[in-house]
């Protein structure tokens, strides 16, 4: 069952969009430290790592589209920043994730401004057992890199709960890029009369990390480094009420607050002043509050969804100069925006066919009104083969700061065509292939000021995912995504045949009697003009390896693991100022009770 396609549970075989699902079991087997590390293995998801440290500002691109064109949700809460339109997912603890659902391609007929697609992170459920269950994990590696996490879930017929706490810390695997994050999260579910439920959840996370040293990276005399802190608070309140066995009413109140500070400090070796002295500080406080409601109807051959939402965003910012240039503080006027949307979609099942039309209307106080239609279809050729096709109109609205700086900027508009096949007719192999063609009008020109709607972008390619069944303990997963872009702009930014592609190759082995598991995973990205900085390095495939051993004790079960990152010391970076670490190793253990 998939939620992200229509905002209500729907069988995957009826989903016409190019969708990927990552389960909690897959995440646990990886023993990852970040959401970016998880997403980098998925077909169609480009993650040009900013150094591949434990924490960092990892950009995210879907099918090669721009990073601000991808919408990320945490339990349906929009977490894209209003300061730059992108998402910084390093604040999300991987231990709270139940499932990740990804739509690759426009999803505006359901979610509004989502030209490139949607990544929806769904958190773990509240418990139901009077005997609590939980998980504890720990890891330790080079550069004093460590992570400690624990969660607990339980409940009864009336109430259920889930709680999480964790800490990540590192002295820095490359160029002393230290990082640390503390995170807590909780969820409570009340089971009310008439099968109704009320769910409240909330979390706090405060990643902080060193981003860049100016002097060695840029060959300047400025002995300055960037010290980033990124405090996040989020909360949700959901109410669900079924009616007459077929209707369900869903109401939601959601809030997300982000306090992002980039503080430039002196290394104490030159003109920046004493070590640790603040030279320059930028601070952005970003708040988004939304209210939504949906009515879902499920029949034998027809399901339908009708919903509406409204949100209010506000951003405050200030700049502070230290003693080298000031001292002084400039407080900017607050920026505000309101967004409203109404959507409807339905899925009709006619024998082997399913058809899903969708339509959404959006109002943005700082931009144009937009209507986004879509039409998708699936056909079950045989029990082991499914065909998919869709056509959709979508958009990417100017984010709050962009709309303020360039008030005449219009939304980018996309018309997208996708078709694909998913089959496991070949023995031991599941194959999924999607071809896509994107036609983007009013594309933003962002290389010079003022930003304008410069012209047209054509992007097309393929997305391929192959997975074998386990055979004598052996398994193989491979995916490859290729996208090429042709842009017709104002004459100075024309692009023809600009290619980008990414590939993953993951070998697995499991010996069930002994509980030993091994995995070798390779990742490669070729960066196009949208992703790379002035300099980049795409010379190598980066290989990670993991060896683990399951164990079972009277009070708990779990696994011990040894993980080696970048085992061949490869180079793969979107900007050489942020080089990825060489080989580093960590050990750890996870306990479940």
N, C-alpha and C positions, 0 to 999 in steps of 0.2 A: 504494500500500500504506500502511495506517494502523496504527500500533502502539497508540495510546492507548485505543482502544475495548475491546480484549480483552487487552492486554499482550503481544500477538504480532502479527506482520504479517498484515494482512487486506485484501482488495480493498475499495476505497472503496464500490463498488456494493453490498457486503454489510453496510455499516455503517448501522444503523438510527438511531443517535443524530445529533443536529445537530452536525456536525463541520466545522471549518474547518482548512485547511492553508496555511501561509505558507512559501514556499521561500526558499533562500539567494539565488536570482536576483532575487526580488521585493525582498528586503531590500537587496541591493546597489544596486538601481536607486533606492531611496529615499535612500541615504546618511544613515541615521539615526544618532543618538548614543545612543539608549536603547531598551530593550525596550518601555517604555511608549509611545514614539513609534510603534513598529511595530504594537503591539496596538490603538492608538486607531483604526486604519483598518478594523478587522474588524467585521463585523456582530455584534451581540449582546454586544460587549465595550465596557463603559463605563469610560473612563479620565478621571475628573475631575482634571486636572493641578493639582499643587501648585505653581503658578507657571510651569510650562513652561520651567524652566531646563534646562541640560544635564544636571544631576543633581538628584534630589529624591525625596521620599517620595511616589510616585505611587500612589494607591489604585486598585484593580482590582475591578470588579463584572461578573458575568456574568448577562445577562438581567435586570439590576436587582436581583439578590439582594445580600445583605450582603457586604462585602469579606472578612470572615473565613470566608465560606462557599465561597470559590474556592480550590482547591488548585493550587499551582504546583510543578512538578517540573523539575529540571535533570538530564537523563539518568536520569530515574526517581528522583532524590534529592529527597525532600520538603524544600522550603526555606521553608515557612511558619514564622514565628517563634512560639516557645512563650510569649513575653511578651505578645503581643496577638493571636495567631492569624492575622495577615495576612502578606503577603510584601512585601518591599522589593526589587524586581528591578533597582535601579540598579547593583548590583555586577556584573551579567552583561555582558561585552563582546559587542556584536552581531557582531563579526567571527568569533566561534567557532561561530556558529549555522548548522547545516545545514538545519534545518526546525523549525517550530513547529506542533504539533498541538493543537487546542482542542476540547474537548467542552463544549457549552453546555447545561446541565441536569445533574441529578444523575448521578454516576458511582460511587456507593458500592458497587455490586455488583462492581466491579473494584478500586477504589482506596481504599475505606474512607470516612473523613470527607471528603466532597466534595459537599456539598449543592448548591452552585451550579454546579459543573463543574470541569474540569481544564484547565490550560495546561501542556503538556509541551514543554520546550525540548530539542531533540536536537542535540548538538554534531557538528562535522565529523569525518569518518573519518580514521584514520591513512592515510598514503600507501602506494602500492604500487610506484611507479616508482623506479628507481635514479637517475634524473635528477630532482632535487628540483623541486617546483613551489611557488609561493608568491604572496603578495599583499602589497603595501605601499600604504598610503593616508595622506593628510595633508589637513588642512583648517584654514582660519584665517578668523575672523570678528570682528565687533564685540565690544567689551569684552575684547579679547585672548583670544577664545575659540578654542581650537585642539585638534586631536586628531591623534595619530600612532599608527599601528598597523602591525604586520608579522606575517605567519605563514609557515610553511614546512612542507611535507609531503613524505615520500619513503619508500623502503623497498625490500624485495625479497621473495622467496618465503618467507623465514623471519620477517622482522620489518618492521613499519611504524611510522612516527612522525608526529606532528603537534605543532607548537609555535606559540605565539602570545604576543605582548607588545604592550602598548598603554598610552597615556597620554592622558587628557582633562583639560583645564584651562580655567578661565574666571575672569575678574575679577568677573563678575556682570552679567547683562543688565538686572536690575531691583533697586533698593534694595541695591546692592552685595552681592548674594547669590552670593558666590564659590563655586567648587567645583573639586575635583580628584579624579582617580582613576588609580591605577596598577594594572595587571592583568597577570598571566601565567597561562598555561594550557598543559598538555601532555598528550599521549595516546600510548601505545605499545601496539602489538598484536603478539603472538607467535602465529604459525601453528604449531600443534602436530600431532603424528601423529593419524590418524583424523579429519582435517578439523576438529579442535578448535581453538578460539581462546581466548586469554587477553588481556584488554584492561585496562590500568591507565590511569587518568586522574586529573588533579588540577589545582587552580587556587588562586590567591590574588588578592583584589581588595579595595581599601581606599578606597571613596568617602568623601569628606569635603566638607562644604558648610555654608554659613551658611543657617539656616532662617528666622529671624524676628527683627526688631527690635521690642522690646516698646513702647517709648515712642511712635513714630509710628503703630504699628498699633493700639494699644489706648488711646491718649491718656492715658498714665500718666506719672508722674515717674521710673519705673524705666528707667534708660538701660542696658538689658540686651539682649543678642542671644544666640540659640541657635546654638552651634557643634557640628555633628554629625559624628561619625566612625563608620564602619560597616565594620569589618574582617571579611572572610569567607575561610574556607579550606574547600575541599571536595575529596573524593576518592572514586573508585569503583574496584572491581576486579570484572570480569565474567569468567565462564568459560562457554563454550558447547560442547556436545558432541552431535553428531547420532548417532542410532542407527537402523539398519535403514531408512534412507532416509525414514522418516516421523516418527520421534521426535526431539525435541531437548530436551536438558537445559540449563537456564539457571540459574546460581548467581551471586549478587551480594553484595558487601560494600560498604556505602556509609557515608560520614560527612560531616557538615556542621557547621561551627563558625561562630558569629556573635558578634562582640564589638562591641556597640552602645553608644556613649557620646553622651549629650546634655549638653554643657557650656555652662552659661549664664555669659557673660562680660560685663564692663562696657565700655560705649562711652566711658567717661571724661568724661562731660559732666554727671554729677549724682551721685545718692546711691549709685551702684554702685561707686564707688571709682575708682582709676587705670585707664586704658585697658588692656584685656586682662586685668584681674584676674578670677580665677575666683570666681564668686558661689555657684554651685550645680552639682553634677555628679551625673547618674544614669548608672549603668553596668550593662549586662545582658550576661552571657556565657551563650550558648545553644549546647548541644551535642546533636546527634542522631546516633545510630549505628544502622544497620539491617542485617539479614541477610535475604535472600530466596532462594527457589528456585522454579522453575517447570518443569513438564513439558508440552511442546507436542506434539500429534499432528496431522498433516495428511494427510487422505485425499482421495480424488477429490471426494466430495460432503460430507464432514464434516471439520471441524477442531475440536479440543478443547484446552482449557488448564486445568491444575490447578496451583495455586500456594499458597505460604504465606510469610509474612513476620513478622518480629518486630523491634521497635525499642525503643530506650531513650533517653529525653530527660532532660536535666539542665540546670537553669538556676541561675546564681549572680547575685546582684545586690547593689549597694551604693549608698549615697547619701553624698556628701561636701559639706560646707558650707565655703565660703571664709571669709576673714577678716571679711566683713560680718556673717555670722550664726554663725560658728563660731570657729576651725576645729574640725571634728569629722567623723568617718566612721562611718556605720552599715552594718554588714555583715549582710545578711539570711540566714536559714537556706537552704541549698540545697533546691531543689524537684526531684522526680524523678517520672518516669512511664514505664510500660511499655505498649506496644501490641502486640497480636498479631492476625493476620488469616489466614483461609483462604478461598480463592475457587476457583470452578469456573465455566467457561462453555464453550459449544459453539456452532458455527454449522453448520446443516444447509441444504444447497442442494438444492431440489426444483424443477427446471426454472427457471421465472422467479422463483420464491420463494426467499428465504433467511430462516431463523428463528434467532434467537440468544437462548436462555435463559441466565441467569446468576444466581449466588447467592454471597454472601459472609457470613462470620461474623467479627465483630470483638469483641475484648476490650480494654478500657481500664482500667488500674489505678485511675484517678481518676474513672471514669464507669461508665455502664451497658454491659452486653453488648448488641450489636445484630446483627440479621440483615437483610441487604439483598438482596431478589430483584429481578430485572429480566427483561423479555421484549421483544425487538425483532424487527421483520420488515421486509423490503423486497420490492418487487414490480416487476419490469422490465416496464412496460406496453408499451414499444417500445424499439428501440435508442437512441432519443433521450429517453426519459422514464422516470424512476424514482420510485416512491412509497416513503415511509418512515413507520413508526409505532413507538412504543415506550411502555411503561409501566414505571415503576421506583419503588422505595422507596429512599430515601437518608437520610443524616443528617449533622449537623454536631456533632461532639463538643466540649465545653468545652476550650479550650486550657489549658495547664498552670497559668498564673497565675490564670486565671478559675476553674478547678476548685479551687484552693487557697483563693481568696477567698470562693467561694460553693459549699461542698462539697455542697449539696443540689441543685445545678443539673443537670438532665437534658439529654441531647442533644436538639437540634431534629430532628424527623422530617418528611420530605417524601414525599408521593406525587405523582408527576409523570406527566403525559400529554403526548405530543408527536406531531404528525403533519405530514408535509410532502411536497413534490413538488420534483423537480429535473428540468429539461428544457432542451434546446436545439432544440426543434422550430421555434421562431420563428427565421428565418434570422439569422445573425450575433449571436444573443443566447443566453446561458446564464442561466437563471432558477432561483433556489432560494428556496422559501417554506416556512417552518415556523411552525406555530401551537402554542402551549404553554399548559398550565394546571397550576399548582403549588398544592398544598394542604399547608401547613406546620402541624404540630401541635407543641405545647410550645415555641412561639417564645419566644426570650429577650427579656425586657424589660431594657434596658440604660440607660435614661434616668435611673434613680434606684437607690440602694443600699438593700437588697441586690438584685442581679440575680435575676430569677425567670423561671420558665416561664409567661409571662403568658396565653397563649391560642393563637389561630389566625391564620394569615395566608393570604390567597388572592391569588395573583399570576397574571395571564394576559396574553397578548399575541401579537405576531407578530414574526418575524425574516425579513427579505427581503434578498436579495443578487442584484444584476443585473450582468452583465458582457458587454460586446460583444466580438466578435472584431475584430481590426484591419481597417479598411476604408480603403484609400488612406492608410495611416499613422495614421489617427485611431482612437481607442478611448475608451470611457467605462465607468467602473465606478461603481455607486451602491448603497448599502445603507441600510436603515432598520430600526430596531428600536424597538418600542413595548411598554411594559409598564405595567400598572396594578395597584395593590395595594389590597386591602381587609383591614384588620386588626381583629380582635375580641379586645380584651384586657381589662384590668381596669377599663375605664371612663375612664381618664385618657389612654390612648394609642391609642384607637380611630382608625382612618384609613379613609376611604372614597374610592375613586376617585383615589388618589394616583398621578399619572402621571409616568413618566420615558421619555424617548426620545432616541435618538442617530441621526445621519445622516452619511454621507460621500458626497461627490460628487468624483470624480477624473477629470479630462480628460487624455488623453494624446495625444501626437503623436510619430511616429518617421519620419524620412526616411532610409531604409536606405542609399541611395548615398553620402550625406554623413556618416552616422553621428550626425546631430543628433537629440536627443530632448528633448522638453519635456513638462512636467506641471504641472497646476494642481489642487491638492487642497484641498477644504473640509471642515471638521469642525464638528459642532454637537452639544451636549448640553443637554438640559433636565433639571435635577436634581430628584429627588424628595426626600422628607423624610429618607430614610436617607443620602443622599449629601451634602446641603448642610450647611454650618455655620450659625451664626446669620444670617450675611449671605452672599449669593452674587450672581453676575452671569452671566446667560445671555442677554445681549442680542444677541450677534453670532455669525456664522459666522467661524471663523478660517481664513484661506486661506494656504497655502504654495505656492510656485512653485519649480520647478527646471528648469534648462537645462543640458544636458550634450552633450559632443562625444566620440564614440569615436575612438580613434587606434590605430594599429598600427605598431610599430617592429620592427626585426630581432630585438631581444632580448626584447621584451615587448609587451603590448597593454594597453589600459585606457581610462579616460575622464577628461576634465576637466569640472568642474561648477561652476555658480553657483546658490546656493540662497538664496531670500528667505523668511523666516518672518514670518507675520502681516502680510502685505503691506498690509492696509487698516487696521492699528492697531485691531483689534477687541478686545473684552473678553469673556472667557469664563473664569470662575474659580469654584471650589466654595467659596471663602472669600475675601472681599475683602482680608483681611490678607495674602494671598499673591497679589498681582496678577500677571497674565501680562505678559511683556515686550511692548513695541510692536515695530514692524517692525525686524528686524535681518537682516543679510546675511552670508554666508560664501562662500568659494571653496575649491576643493579638487581633488585628483587621486587616482586609484587606478591602480596598476600591477599587472599580472599577468604572471608569467613561468613 
